[in-house]
Amino acid sequence: MSYEATRNRVETYFDRTATKTWERLTSDAPVSGIRATVRKGRDEMRANIIAALPDDLRGARILDAGCGTGALAFELAERGADVVGVDISPQLIDIATKRTPRKLDRKIQFSSGDMLNPALGAFDHVVAMDSMIYYSAADIANILEGIAPRLGGRMVFTVAPRTPLLMLMWRAGKLFPRSDRSPTMVPHTPASIAGKLERGKLRDLGRVTSGFYISNALEFTS
């Protein structure tokens, strides 16, 4: 499936199916035990992504690619960064905009659209938490190489790691009709993505496993 086709499926899923679930998961509202493990894992991964960036973010322009409801963007802005938050889902952008603390209004710009849009400009750093988990290794390599000319520092992003459990879920998901399932995560190893890159370097930053949440952070530098 092409990048554009996958992107469109992700937009449809979040705007028509999962908006309310995602809004609740990314809030302080009570959630089920399984979703609580996902929330905990996402909190840990968000902290790991921030830790991979320079301590002093004052004045840095950062792209939050696939910003969702804005949690990572808020933390980056709190640390002094000027954040451009982009998500393919207009409904998630609406939630992020409504949740923005007033003191951060001038530090964050949210918009819906394609995270690869060159009109967004150049950035000191780019973060992409769980927004590239639906794409093939070739698509991810194209994303990284497409952003590279506009990237001054590093891009920190996550992928679904290639574990026995995720491979089983991936294969099982293919048994269901497309209309009955969410976009399928595509498991990767760092080597599978690095092997598709024609330029730039990739570094493994480690994995977070919390119940049903399994994610691997990677760092790309051009």
Helices and strands as residue ranges (DSSP letters): H 3-16, H 19-25, H 33-51, E 61-65, H 71-78, E 82-87, H 90-99, G 102-104, E 108-112, G 118-120, E 125-128, H 137-147, G 148-150, E 154-159, H 164-173, G 178-180, H 190-194, E 201-210, E 213-221
